Amino acid sequence: MTVADLARAHAQTMPYAYLDERSKREVRRAMLKALALPGRQVPFASREMPVARGWGSGGLQVTLSMVGPGDVVKVIDQGDDGSLNASSMRDLIAQTAAVETTTRTREASIIQSRHRIPEIPLRADQLLVLQMPHPEPLRRVVPDPARAAAMHAEGDATPAWVELYDDTVRHGGSTGGADHPILVDGVSLASPSPVPRFDVLTLDRRPHPVILGAGRLARITALPPWTSVQPLAFADRPLRTESAGGPCERCDSAESYRVEGNPGSGRWRCSDVDACTDRRTT
Amino acid sequence: MYATLIASARAVDASRRLAGGAPDGSLGALVDQVCAEAGVWAPGVARSAIDQANGDVHRAVTLLRVWAATLPVLESVPVADEDRRLHRRISSAFADVPGGQWLGAAPQLLSRLLKWPDDPSSVAAAGMEPGGEPTADGAFVASATAAAGPPTGAGAPRVADLVDHLPVLRPTPEPDGPDPVLEPLTTQPISRGARLAALARGETGALVTLANLGHAGQREEVLAEATTATATIRVGHPRTGRPVAVAEVDISQAETIADTEVDGRPGFVIGFGATIGRGERRAIAASILDGAMQAGVGGVLSESTVMAAIDGLATGGFVEHLCLPHYASFASYVGQVADGSDRSANEEPADDGR
């Protein structure tokens, strides 16, 4: 073996699935640790990725570390496969890992998503990767990260409860909108990423793993299969989901998570495009 | 449309093409940044300044501001909506906004992989590389069906108005603020107009840093609207007083919505930011800071801190002034410290005698 041989062996301009093996190992180790510590924030050496930070660099590193030749990858942004950023990342994954892509939730083996959880139930053989901007659920009430880490270590979720109590007393309920904090296994306070409250209520005891990747803040959080995930809520004040002003104008569903493209137009549409298409075609 | 682009791969390609800039290395974004931080729209002069400053942005901004400081100042007429010709308009708050979403030149879509000039294969950067044919008029809409170009400001009603029926913090209406070129902003509180003018020429790095610090305290920050446009600037004719077009200036504007309390209830604050040149990052950061100052977030985002931190020439000047000789003043400090340590050395036995 000579240096020239080594150079020849690595003559591709890019490694398989973009990341070099050392970077992948770093992400995989963090994922294993995160799976062993459900709901905890595990730091990892986040790499500079060819997408802007905050645009899914964490989710992308998780996906690229997991993807193999047999995988079928789906990428959605706010529930939509056609979104610009989702398309760019799907192209990157497909081209560097030579995998098939799909928009159909059922066909995918890895689903990378920003701010939505697919509404079609996932199976045990599927992996859900969530892009996460803020892994620290205490960030609003405990600005010092070291203090927040200590509180997590002590299982002390008091500041989050106090914040929720404050919101409940003053405003009648949580004012957080998306990204409602969750209690994992009854003990770990975590962020579910800014998914709507509708999605937070679907996280309990899912048959598949969920990996949340925060590239900008270099943290990975995991929910192993069948983990208990409850929203932070008082027993007599259950978390309420968002309400839509009407059924989906495409599939007529009144149960899905719907958004109004142009406010005041009264035209509500499913945000999960594949689930909506599925309802219309079956 | 910005949110859903299944049918418009061509538009995305075109947008990448637009954002890719001139192939001759004309440093367009840098020129715009220097103009913006100087508060002077003079791209040709800025190019010379960058050259003279060996590419040092701080120094180039200084050159431009020094040059402009003694030029006459004319008051312009507020830019009419129809004099603002949009190139790009996106909203991350709502998908279908009146007037439409226009991708224009989207720098975020450009490949983030380094191109090696001698390696043609590296140019095919994993599907994130410009493709397609450039179109002559420079106007691209992401919806493949649109025939006309993007509208003027008159055809693109303010997106933030769509949340007007909700509790929104409403700033007190006030006349135009003082021009930061002509009046000092050192006496606080200053008017919101003056604040916005100062933000418009704030140092890019400082704006972005402070906007990030501000975000930590907010729940969610949503971009109601970001636009880049070319504005026709008019001044009153010296004889007739009638407005006369004197310049075409590229501008970027942004409005962000953040949550805040309005009369004790959950509500929104709408921050506005604008800058000359094509500088979306600057405009968005400025709008976040305006929102934070309106909402009285305080701390590092208090008006006095923000105004001090974004003045790049002042902050850079302070750091660099340490290169000046301090021989006389330092001798005074040395003397003081020496005296002090002598005194405490003498006092030590007394302290120990408890």
Interface residues (C-beta under 8 A of the other chain):
Chain A: T13 M14 Y18 M49 P50 V51 A52 W55 Q78 D80 D81 G82 S83 L84 S87 S88 D91 L92 A94 Q95 T96 R139 R140 P143 R170 H171 T175 G176 G177 A178 D179 P194 V259 E260 G261 N262 P263 G264 S265
Chain B: Y2 A3 T4 L5 I6 V12 F94 A95 D96 V97 P98 Q108 L109 S111 R112 L113 D119 S121 S122 A125 A126 G127 M128 L162 V163 A216 G217 R219 E220 D259 G264 R265 P266
